[in-house]
Amino acid sequence: MTGRLYGVGLGPGDPELITLKAARLIEAADVVVFHAARHGRSHARAIAAAHLRDGQIEEPLIYPVTTEASADYRTVIEAFYEDCARRLAAHLDAGRDVVVLAEGDPFFYGSYMHLHKRLAGRYPTTVVPGVTSIAGASAELGRPLVERDETLTVLPGTLGGDALAARLSAADSAVVLKLGRTFTAVRTALERAERLDDAWYVEHATTGEQRIERLADVAADTVPYFSVAVLPSRVHEETRRALPTADSPRGEATTPAGDASEPRGARTAAGAAAQQPHGDGTARAAAGTVAGGAAARRGEVTVVGLGPAGREWLTPQAQEALAAADDLVGYRPYLDRVAPNARQRRHPSGNTVEADRAAFALELAREGRRVAVVSSGDPGVFAMATAVLEAAEAFPDVPVRVLPGVTAANAVASRAGAPLGHDYCVLSLSDRLKPWDVIARRLTAAAASDLVIAIYNPASRTRVHQVAEARDLLLRHRAKDTPVVIGRDVGGPEESVRIVPLADLDPADVDMRCLLIVGSSQTRRAGDTVFTPRRYP
């Protein structure tokens, strides 16, 4: 008896978009098959990783070529799939059930179909549909694709400039896939079809690497293959604008100022002002005029902890709050970590204007807006929660919620082992809001108490003396070989974790993206692992 072949759709990238049936089949499979590039990394395997188990046979199918621009691409790729089919047939003949992981939907421009047509007639086969990248992109844009009698045109970017322009010109709504090297031709075709101002660009939809921009603003050399161009429903936009609002009950004022869904060239001055960084008085004035229908409902401010890095560090509660918000407010680098949504307005600001940023968010909420103030790590640890609550004393009518996140101390500790396994304290070396003598006194007390110490904000471009002074102060109470964990950009693309003896802590190795964990007298190092025992002698 042979095994069964399964083509399983994984959806566009967010592991939570895997269907229950797909998850069950992946977990039960004898053999799990996935495509991968020559470097060996596989998007499909990464999406399904949580459902793989020990004992399964993994069959990576390494693409021999990466672009259809190769002169003999078709010959090479057909030979590749013949060989892949033979490998899978050997498993099926041995009675093993084989699951082929397919990004998106297996039958929608999926590589699985090349295996399906070679094997489906010989073995029992089941195909499990998945959420396509088109559906993912539309959902992340917050823009429907078709409404009423509209039709949807789906095009590959490889179609050719003339054909693309003709079909886009005739389309109601449209999606163009397979961008990458075809992006310039697609952009030109949209321009020729006079649809460029309607077009949106979505890259790696639903993943932590997601990027959404107006297509006209995208640089061609930044576009990967896994991206789509979207022309959303025009009927939906027309009917949405015709809805009555608080300011225009009969629908006369059909365009809320600052509405990001407007074509780029048609934005109003007020709308542009609403996009200005916080601290600009114009932005505040604009914010006061754009509430529209939101004015009738009660707004709120939610202070959201993003964790130390990307989407995988976000709690489900934080993700829900970000998705529900009308406005996102925050320090620009942190705001950039939140995937853009055309429905939402974003208000980036500088690093040292926390009080102004908090007051701005509260003013928006007073207008009836649902405002998310984003904060790296945990918002209650040297971050925005306190700033918002301080400012909220002048806004007693505005509710404020605080949602926790993974703070840097926990993230760094997890990478090193368990250095925070016993009593510890948290200190900031920044003397911007408190004098250095206070910091030194507290550091001395913590060191004398033999606490493990997690040190935030150890240095910056303008604060360069604190690390050396802190090290020398600690050495009065700690042994020279006390382990110090230096975690930098943990969870981010430049992550590094080093362990050094306290006496060798060099200020040149520390910058504002670092967090330090200084061990107690009991903290041990074993190779690359640091932990503090649960029992104290």
C-alpha positions as a printed NumPy array, in Angstrom:
array([[  0.   ,   0.   ,   0.   ],
       [  1.412,   3.344,  -1.006],
       [  1.451,   6.542,   0.982],
       [ -0.727,   9.568,   0.223],
       [  0.525,  12.783,  -1.334],
       [ -0.681,  16.028,   0.246],
       [ -0.241,  19.476,  -1.242],
       [ -0.762,  21.758,   1.757],
       [ -1.272,  25.509,   1.487],
       [  0.424,  27.509,   4.254],
       [ -1.006,  30.945,   3.546],
       [  0.985,  34.098,   2.802],
       [  3.443,  33.967,   5.698],
       [  1.808,  34.54 ,   9.076],
       [  1.892,  31.096,  10.779],
       [ -1.492,  31.875,  12.34 ],
       [ -2.994,  31.786,   8.832],
       [ -2.256,  28.07 ,   8.46 ],
       [ -5.576,  26.216,   8.446],
       [ -6.393,  23.688,  11.143],
       [ -6.444,  20.93 ,   8.538],
       [ -3.039,  21.91 ,   7.18 ],
       [ -1.545,  21.979,  10.691],
       [ -2.962,  18.544,  11.472],
       [ -1.592,  16.997,   8.278],
       [  1.855,  18.532,   8.715],
       [  2.117,  17.184,  12.245],
       [  1.021,  13.708,  11.13 ],
       [  3.196,  13.449,   8.003],
       [  5.957,  10.884,   7.635],
       [  7.792,  13.065,   5.123],
       [  7.705,  16.868,   4.951],
       [  8.805,  18.414,   1.655],
       [  9.63 ,  22.067,   1.078],
       [ 11.287,  24.167,  -1.581],
       [ 14.372,  26.173,  -0.71 ],
       [ 16.841,  28.47 ,  -2.385],
       [ 20.475,  27.512,  -2.857],
       [ 21.42 ,  29.02 ,   0.501],
       [ 19.17 ,  26.377,   2.072],
       [ 16.67 ,  28.683,   3.768],
       [ 13.012,  27.982,   3.123],
       [ 10.111,  30.374,   3.663],
       [  7.706,  27.442,   3.65 ],
       [  9.554,  25.498,   6.328],
       [  9.824,  28.617,   8.486],
       [  6.059,  29.176,   8.302],
       [  5.305,  25.568,   9.249],
       [  8.111,  25.139,  11.804],
       [  5.812,  25.034,  14.831],
       [  4.05 ,  21.966,  13.426],
       [  7.108,  19.865,  12.625],
       [  8.036,  17.108,  15.047],
       [ 10.969,  14.882,  15.82 ],
       [ 11.255,  11.77 ,  13.694],
       [  9.868,  13.231,  10.486],
       [ 11.871,  12.96 ,   7.293],
       [ 12.532,  16.377,   5.783],
       [ 13.053,  16.619,   2.026],
       [ 14.317,  20.037,   0.931],
       [ 13.967,  20.638,  -2.805],
       [ 16.748,  23.064,  -3.687],
       [ 15.97 ,  25.16 ,  -6.747],
       [ 18.793,  24.752,  -9.309],
       [ 18.088,  28.189, -10.818],
       [ 16.592,  31.284,  -9.263],
       [ 15.281,  33.271, -12.218],
       [ 13.407,  32.68 , -15.419],
       [ 15.93 ,  34.931, -17.088],
       [ 18.262,  31.957, -17.426],
       [ 18.597,  30.89 , -21.06 ],
       [ 17.75 ,  27.256, -20.412],
       [ 15.454,  27.878, -17.455],
       [ 12.561,  25.746, -18.675],
       [ 14.779,  22.743, -19.481],
       [ 16.592,  22.945, -16.149],
       [ 13.43 ,  23.394, -14.092],
       [ 11.579,  20.536, -15.81 ],
       [ 14.517,  18.195, -15.149],
       [ 14.554,  19.395, -11.554],
       [ 10.889,  18.497, -11.045],
       [ 11.357,  15.112, -12.7  ],
       [ 14.078,  14.358, -10.169],
       [ 11.958,  15.72 ,  -7.296],
       [  9.022,  13.544,  -8.37 ],
       [ 11.267,  10.466,  -8.346],
       [ 12.434,  11.278,  -4.808],
       [  8.88 ,  11.698,  -3.546],
       [  7.693,   8.579,  -5.379],
       [ 10.273,   6.525,  -3.473],
       [  8.716,   7.651,  -0.18 ],
       [  5.184,   7.039,  -1.423],
       [  6.103,   3.571,  -2.665],
       [  7.476,   2.81 ,   0.793],
       [  4.068,   3.599,   2.247],
       [  4.993,   6.985,   3.707],
       [  2.553,   9.893,   3.673],
       [  4.201,  12.91 ,   2.062],
       [  3.21 ,  16.521,   2.77 ],
       [  4.489,  19.142,   0.339],
       [  4.475,  22.576,   1.966],
       [  3.198,  25.26 ,  -0.392],
       [  3.271,  28.974,   0.375],
       [ -0.076,  30.599,  -0.32 ],
       [ -2.349,  28.146,  -2.111],
       [ -0.943,  25.017,  -3.809],
       [ -2.905,  25.584,  -7.014],
       [ -2.341,  29.317,  -7.308],
       [  1.008,  29.914,  -9.018],
       [  2.399,  27.314,  -6.611],
       [  5.452,  25.129,  -7.211],
       [  3.515,  22.177,  -5.808],
       [  1.485,  21.839,  -8.991],
       [  4.613,  20.664, -10.876],
       [  4.792,  17.697,  -8.527],
       [  1.035,  17.214,  -8.566],
       [  0.838,  16.712, -12.312],
       [  3.638,  14.149, -12.19 ],
       [  2.358,  12.163,  -9.187],
       [ -1.391,  12.669,  -8.743],
       [ -2.298,  10.013, -11.31 ],
       [ -0.136,   7.403,  -9.611],
       [ -0.841,   7.966,  -5.924],
       [ -3.829,   8.991,  -3.793],
       [ -3.667,  12.735,  -3.454],
       [ -5.233,  15.469,  -1.334],
       [ -4.837,  19.197,  -1.854],
       [ -5.495,  21.563,   1.063],
       [ -6.175,  25.143,  -0.016],
       [ -4.419,  28.065,   1.632],
       [ -4.858,  31.806,   1.998],
       [ -3.293,  33.434,  -1.055],
       [ -0.907,  36.365,  -0.969],
       [ -3.627,  38.344,  -2.716],
       [ -6.029,  37.84 ,   0.181],
       [ -3.244,  38.578,   2.66 ],
       [ -2.265,  41.796,   0.914],
       [ -5.855,  43.001,   0.661],
       [ -6.455,  42.311,   4.352],
       [ -3.274,  44.086,   5.421],
       [ -4.14 ,  47.065,   3.224],
       [ -7.577,  47.195,   4.789],
       [ -8.988,  47.591,   1.273],
       [-11.464,  45.2  ,  -0.389],
       [-10.633,  43.893,  -3.841],
       [-14.057,  43.718,  -5.453],
       [-17.544,  44.927,  -4.604],
       [-20.897,  44.569,  -6.334],
       [-20.333,  43.738, -10.038],
       [-16.624,  44.449, -10.206],
       [-14.27 ,  41.865, -11.66 ],
       [-10.787,  41.015, -10.415],
       [ -7.883,  40.608, -12.827],
       [ -4.856,  38.615, -11.685],
       [ -1.681,  39.061, -13.708],
       [  1.881,  37.763, -13.506],
       [  4.478,  40.512, -13.768],
       [  6.263,  38.42 , -16.373],
       [  3.466,  38.995, -18.883],
       [  5.163,  41.774, -20.838],
       [  4.67 ,  45.546, -20.88 ],
       [  2.073,  45.892, -23.653],
       [ -0.107,  43.06 , -22.404],
       [  0.09 ,  44.315, -18.822],
       [ -0.873,  47.863, -19.81 ],
       [ -3.816,  46.675, -21.918],
       [ -5.21 ,  44.382, -19.209],
       [ -4.695,  46.895, -16.424],
       [ -6.421,  49.562, -18.477],
       [ -9.479,  47.333, -18.888],
       [ -9.538,  46.035, -15.311],
       [-11.803,  47.038, -12.454],
       [ -9.568,  45.756,  -9.691],
       [ -6.285,  43.969, -10.313],
       [ -3.365,  42.257,  -8.655],
       [  0.049,  41.763, -10.245],
       [  2.291,  39.043,  -8.802],
       [  5.843,  37.941,  -9.449],
       [  7.369,  41.397,  -9.16 ],
       [ 11.076,  41.444,  -8.344],
       [ 12.922,  42.032, -11.614],
       [  9.625,  42.788, -13.402],
       [  8.755,  45.721, -11.144],
       [  9.883,  48.488, -13.485],
       [  7.821,  47.049, -16.348],
       [  4.787,  46.705, -14.071],
       [  5.137,  50.279, -12.853],
       [  5.405,  51.529, -16.436],
       [  2.343,  49.515, -17.424],
       [  0.336,  51.009, -14.548],
       [  1.382,  54.462, -15.659],
       [  0.397,  53.769, -19.269],
       [ -2.951,  52.451, -18.052],
       [ -3.381,  55.635, -15.961],
       [ -3.746,  53.519, -12.799],
       [ -0.464,  54.301, -11.047],
       [ -2.042,  56.629,  -8.481],
       [ -4.473,  53.868,  -7.468],
       [ -1.788,  51.231,  -7.007],
       [ -0.441,  49.887,  -3.714],
       [  2.671,  47.813,  -3.136],
       [  2.681,  45.013,  -0.535],
       [  5.805,  43.008,   0.253],
       [  5.918,  39.85 ,   2.393],
       [  2.261,  40.316,   3.352],
       [  1.285,  39.316,   6.917],
       [  4.891,  38.625,   8.   ],
       [  7.283,  40.498,  10.244],
       [  9.022,  41.746,   7.103],
       [  5.849,  43.216,   5.663],
       [  6.129,  46.514,   3.823],
       [  3.254,  48.546,   2.39 ],
       [  3.684,  51.68 ,   0.306],
       [  2.081,  53.483,  -2.543],
       [  3.571,  51.765,  -5.549],
       [  4.637,  55.044,  -7.13 ],
       [  6.971,  55.645,  -4.168],
       [  8.772,  52.292,  -4.332],
       [ 12.348,  52.027,  -5.62 ],
       [ 12.722,  49.184,  -8.128],
       [ 15.991,  47.916,  -6.662],
       [ 14.295,  47.208,  -3.319],
       [ 11.562,  44.918,  -4.643],
       [ 11.789,  41.163,  -3.947],
       [  9.915,  38.404,  -5.75 ],
       [  7.489,  37.932,  -2.871],
       [  5.599,  41.161,  -3.403],
       [  2.411,  42.186,  -5.16 ],
       [  0.901,  45.257,  -6.768],
       [ -2.73 ,  45.871,  -5.834],
       [ -5.426,  47.976,  -7.47 ],
       [ -8.216,  47.799,  -4.856],
       [-11.933,  48.127,  -5.45 ],
       [-12.964,  51.48 ,  -6.868],
       [-16.631,  50.884,  -6.123],
       [-15.846,  50.341,  -2.464],
       [-13.937,  53.61 ,  -2.27 ],
       [-16.692,  55.554,  -4.043],
       [-19.44 ,  54.133,  -1.838],
       [-17.376,  54.598,   1.303],
       [-16.893,  58.278,   0.567],
       [-20.596,  58.697,  -0.061],
       [-21.47 ,  57.551,   3.443],
       [-22.756,  60.343,   5.696],
       [-20.414,  61.582,   8.391],
       [-20.907,  63.75 ,  11.452],
       [-19.69 ,  66.774,   9.47 ],
       [-21.657,  66.004,   6.313],
       [-24.809,  64.081,   7.176],
       [-25.874,  64.006,   3.558],
       [-22.47 ,  62.964,   2.334],
       [-21.399,  66.291,   0.776],
       [-17.926,  66.409,   2.446],
       [-16.956,  62.982,   1.223],
       [-13.207,  63.023,   1.924],
       [-11.955,  63.065,   5.508],
       [ -8.8  ,  65.169,   5.662],
       [ -5.66 ,  63.087,   5.839],
       [ -7.382,  59.942,   4.61 ],
       [ -4.527,  57.699,   3.531],
       [ -6.773,  55.968,   0.997],
       [ -6.758,  59.039,  -1.228],
       [ -4.6  ,  58.956,  -4.38 ],
       [ -1.223,  60.446,  -3.675],
       [ -1.711,  63.492,  -5.847],
       [ -5.135,  64.259,  -4.427],
       [ -4.284,  64.604,  -0.746],
       [ -5.471,  67.73 ,   0.945],
       [ -3.141,  70.093,   2.77 ],
       [ -4.747,  69.126,   6.069],
       [ -4.232,  65.484,   5.256],
       [ -0.563,  66.045,   4.563],
       [ -0.191,  67.983,   7.789],
       [ -1.672,  65.114,   9.75 ],
       [  1.276,  62.981,   8.635],
       [  3.856,  65.385,  10.068],
       [  6.054,  64.323,  12.968],
       [  4.789,  65.112,  16.407],
       [  6.103,  68.343,  17.804],
       [  4.873,  70.201,  14.76 ],
       [  2.053,  72.466,  15.833],
       [  0.488,  72.049,  12.405],
       [  0.052,  68.373,  13.067],
       [ -1.885,  69.083,  16.23 ],
       [ -4.121,  71.538,  14.449],
       [ -4.765,  69.059,  11.688],
       [ -5.483,  66.301,  14.148],
       [ -8.188,  68.411,  15.635],
       [ -9.978,  68.682,  12.302],
       [ -9.846,  65.11 ,  11.089],
       [-11.811,  63.253,  13.702],
       [-14.912,  63.211,  11.513],
       [-17.216,  60.373,  12.445],
       [-14.865,  59.288,  15.229],
       [-15.855,  62.329,  17.273],
       [-19.105,  60.67 ,  18.263],
       [-17.394,  57.739,  19.97 ],
       [-15.182,  57.57 ,  23.029],
       [-11.507,  57.431,  22.245],
       [ -8.745,  55.883,  24.268],
       [ -4.987,  55.627,  24.453],
       [ -3.364,  52.214,  24.572],
       [  0.341,  52.132,  25.346],
       [  1.658,  49.078,  23.529],
       [  4.894,  47.248,  24.228],
       [  6.435,  45.995,  20.981],
       [  9.066,  43.829,  22.601],
       [ 12.71 ,  44.158,  21.609],
       [ 12.405,  43.45 ,  17.884],
       [ 10.047,  42.076,  15.211],
       [  6.568,  40.645,  14.983],
       [  7.522,  37.338,  16.624],
       [  8.129,  39.211,  19.883],
       [  4.682,  40.83 ,  19.855],
       [  2.06 ,  39.424,  22.199],
       [ -1.339,  38.602,  20.66 ],
       [ -2.853,  41.276,  22.887],
       [ -0.454,  43.887,  21.499],
       [ -1.155,  42.786,  17.929],
       [ -4.885,  43.185,  18.497],
       [ -4.427,  46.671,  19.918],
       [ -2.273,  47.758,  16.987],
       [ -4.773,  46.361,  14.493],
       [ -7.696,  48.136,  16.183],
       [ -6.045,  51.56 ,  16.399],
       [ -7.007,  54.554,  14.263],
       [ -3.744,  56.377,  14.973],
       [ -0.251,  55.132,  15.774],
       [  2.024,  57.464,  17.741],
       [  5.657,  56.836,  18.606],
       [  9.365,  57.37 ,  18.214],
       [ 10.014,  56.923,  14.503],
       [ 12.284,  53.802,  14.62 ],
       [  9.731,  52.024,  16.81 ],
       [  6.817,  53.127,  14.653],
       [  8.648,  51.765,  11.611],
       [  8.46 ,  48.319,  13.203],
       [  4.672,  48.339,  12.862],
       [  3.443,  47.258,   9.449],
       [  1.693,  50.14 ,   7.636],
       [ -2.036,  49.942,   7.222],
       [ -3.656,  52.306,   4.75 ],
       [ -6.577,  52.727,   7.136],
       [ -4.413,  54.108,   9.924],
       [ -2.584,  57.402,  10.395],
       [  0.964,  57.383,  11.701],
       [  2.557,  60.149,  13.762],
       [  6.323,  59.626,  14.128],
       [  8.382,  61.881,  16.371],
       [ 11.865,  62.348,  17.795],
       [ 13.538,  60.613,  20.709],
       [ 13.415,  63.258,  23.429],
       [  9.845,  64.536,  23.213],
       [  8.053,  61.91 ,  25.263],
       [  5.85 ,  64.38 ,  27.152],
       [  4.74 ,  66.149,  23.962],
       [  4.122,  62.811,  22.268],
       [  1.98 ,  61.648,  25.177],
       [ -0.084,  64.85 ,  25.229],
       [ -0.569,  64.627,  21.46 ],
       [ -1.875,  61.068,  21.764],
       [ -4.279,  62.084,  24.528],
       [ -5.574,  64.985,  22.445],
       [ -6.276,  62.608,  19.568],
       [ -8.12 ,  60.261,  21.919],
       [-10.194,  63.145,  23.257],
       [-11.36 ,  63.67 ,  19.657],
       [-12.713,  60.114,  19.699],
       [ -9.726,  58.372,  18.108],
       [ -8.393,  54.997,  19.2  ],
       [ -4.715,  55.738,  19.662],
       [ -1.872,  53.271,  20.103],
       [  1.324,  54.731,  21.543],
       [  4.049,  52.29 ,  20.592],
       [  7.047,  51.647,  22.779],
       [  9.967,  49.292,  22.386],
       [ 10.293,  46.516,  24.931],
       [  7.877,  46.926,  27.812],
       [  6.219,  50.355,  27.954],
       [  6.463,  50.415,  31.741],
       [ 10.243,  49.957,  31.847],
       [ 12.07 ,  53.207,  30.989],
       [  9.5  ,  53.809,  28.242],
       [  6.287,  55.566,  27.299],
       [  3.761,  54.294,  29.851],
       [  4.866,  56.661,  32.596],
       [  5.026,  59.617,  30.219],
       [  1.456,  58.963,  29.091],
       [  0.143,  58.519,  32.637],
       [  1.882,  61.715,  33.755],
       [  0.275,  63.649,  30.909],
       [ -3.069,  61.904,  31.469],
       [ -3.517,  63.778,  34.749],
       [ -4.604,  66.693,  32.575],
       [ -6.956,  64.433,  30.558],
       [ -9.135,  62.763,  33.214],
       [-11.809,  62.032,  30.6  ],
       [ -9.476,  59.902,  28.423],
       [ -9.054,  56.221,  29.358],
       [ -5.522,  54.834,  29.194],
       [ -4.508,  51.18 ,  28.968],
       [ -0.986,  49.751,  29.202],
       [ -0.159,  46.479,  27.422],
       [  3.08 ,  44.776,  28.445],
       [  5.862,  43.659,  26.162],
       [  9.066,  41.654,  26.427],
       [ 11.591,  44.001,  27.972],
       [ 15.229,  44.029,  26.87 ],
       [ 16.476,  42.566,  30.152],
       [ 14.403,  39.416,  29.654],
       [ 15.322,  39.155,  25.98 ],
       [ 19.056,  39.43 ,  26.64 ],
       [ 18.833,  37.092,  29.624],
       [ 17.126,  34.44 ,  27.512],
       [ 19.932,  34.545,  24.964],
       [ 22.595,  34.082,  27.647],
       [ 20.803,  31.491,  29.764],
       [ 19.228,  32.538,  33.065],
       [ 21.307,  35.291,  34.684],
       [ 18.144,  36.789,  36.208],
       [ 17.246,  33.537,  37.96 ],
       [ 17.555,  35.065,  41.423],
       [ 17.022,  38.543,  42.898],
       [ 17.957,  41.338,  40.543],
       [ 17.417,  45.023,  40.007],
       [ 17.037,  47.233,  36.959],
       [ 18.869,  50.535,  36.544],
       [ 19.27 ,  53.095,  33.803],
       [ 22.603,  54.881,  33.378],
       [ 20.969,  57.77 ,  31.544],
       [ 21.456,  61.021,  33.421],
       [ 19.073,  62.938,  31.169],
       [ 16.226,  62.852,  33.712],
       [ 18.151,  62.202,  36.963],
       [ 21.602,  63.336,  38.141],
       [ 24.604,  61.047,  37.948],
       [ 25.216,  61.104,  41.701],
       [ 21.785,  59.514,  42.212],
       [ 22.637,  56.823,  39.677],
       [ 26.004,  56.161,  41.293],
       [ 24.424,  55.92 ,  44.75 ],
       [ 21.817,  53.407,  43.577],
       [ 24.379,  51.404,  41.656],
       [ 26.527,  51.226,  44.774],
       [ 23.592,  50.051,  46.871],
       [ 22.676,  47.355,  44.353],
       [ 26.262,  46.187,  44.133],
       [ 26.632,  46.084,  47.911],
       [ 23.409,  44.08 ,  48.151],
       [ 24.837,  41.489,  45.762],
       [ 21.944,  41.831,  43.325],
       [ 22.277,  40.914,  39.686],
       [ 21.959,  44.23 ,  37.841],
       [ 20.321,  44.786,  34.461],
       [ 21.591,  48.085,  33.085],
       [ 19.549,  49.998,  30.507],
       [ 20.737,  52.987,  28.489],
       [ 24.406,  52.362,  29.287],
       [ 25.779,  54.795,  26.697],
       [ 24.954,  57.01 ,  23.759],
       [ 26.815,  59.246,  21.356],
       [ 26.774,  62.063,  23.912],
       [ 26.971,  59.969,  27.105],
       [ 30.335,  58.247,  27.026],
       [ 31.649,  58.208,  30.594],
       [ 28.983,  56.209,  32.416],
       [ 30.078,  52.693,  31.514],
       [ 33.656,  53.129,  32.737],
       [ 32.527,  54.815,  35.949],
       [ 29.901,  52.151,  36.589],
       [ 32.437,  49.359,  35.982],
       [ 34.941,  50.9  ,  38.41 ],
       [ 32.245,  51.417,  41.005],
       [ 31.022,  47.819,  40.709],
       [ 34.566,  46.455,  41.004],
       [ 34.655,  47.791,  44.559],
       [ 32.014,  45.175,  45.44 ],
       [ 32.363,  42.429,  42.789],
       [ 35.147,  40.087,  41.753],
       [ 37.054,  40.904,  38.578],
       [ 35.777,  37.743,  36.879],
       [ 32.091,  38.474,  37.552],
       [ 30.335,  37.646,  34.254],
       [ 28.843,  40.553,  32.342],
       [ 26.447,  39.869,  29.484],
       [ 26.517,  42.491,  26.708],
       [ 23.403,  42.084,  24.566],
       [ 23.117,  44.287,  21.505],
       [ 20.107,  44.546,  19.177],
       [ 18.725,  41.27 ,  20.536],
       [ 16.056,  39.964,  18.189],
       [ 17.162,  42.385,  15.484],
       [ 19.322,  41.943,  12.395],
       [ 22.529,  42.984,  14.177],
       [ 22.045,  40.853,  17.26 ],
       [ 25.143,  39.998,  19.251],
       [ 25.594,  38.6  ,  22.737],
       [ 28.978,  38.604,  24.433],
       [ 30.074,  37.538,  27.889],
       [ 33.09 ,  39.243,  29.432],
       [ 34.624,  39.463,  32.914],
       [ 33.654,  42.651,  34.713],
       [ 37.255,  43.84 ,  34.794],
       [ 37.405,  43.576,  30.985],
       [ 34.205,  45.538,  30.306],
       [ 35.335,  48.02 ,  27.66 ],
       [ 33.17 ,  51.137,  27.13 ],
       [ 34.132,  51.014,  23.442],
       [ 32.075,  47.81 ,  23.11 ],
       [ 28.905,  49.427,  24.445],
       [ 26.461,  51.788,  22.756],
       [ 22.857,  52.858,  23.142],
       [ 21.549,  49.643,  21.544],
       [ 23.133,  47.532,  24.28 ],
       [ 21.817,  46.171,  27.544],
       [ 24.199,  44.907,  30.215],
       [ 23.557,  42.232,  32.813],
       [ 26.127,  42.182,  35.615],
       [ 26.157,  38.977,  37.632],
       [ 26.082,  38.656,  41.425],
       [ 28.707,  36.833,  43.492],
       [ 26.78 ,  33.6  ,  42.782],
       [ 26.308,  33.994,  39.018],
       [ 28.144,  31.313,  37.05 ],
       [ 29.442,  31.045,  33.52 ],
       [ 29.591,  27.706,  31.697],
       [ 30.902,  28.257,  28.2  ],
       [ 28.431,  30.571,  26.474],
       [ 25.823,  30.157,  29.199],
       [ 25.34 ,  32.361,  32.245],
       [ 22.957,  31.572,  35.079],
       [ 22.323,  32.598,  38.653],
       [ 21.453,  29.667,  40.941],
       [ 18.103,  29.605,  42.685],
       [ 19.626,  29.042,  46.137],
       [ 21.767,  31.562,  47.956],
       [ 24.419,  30.236,  50.376]])
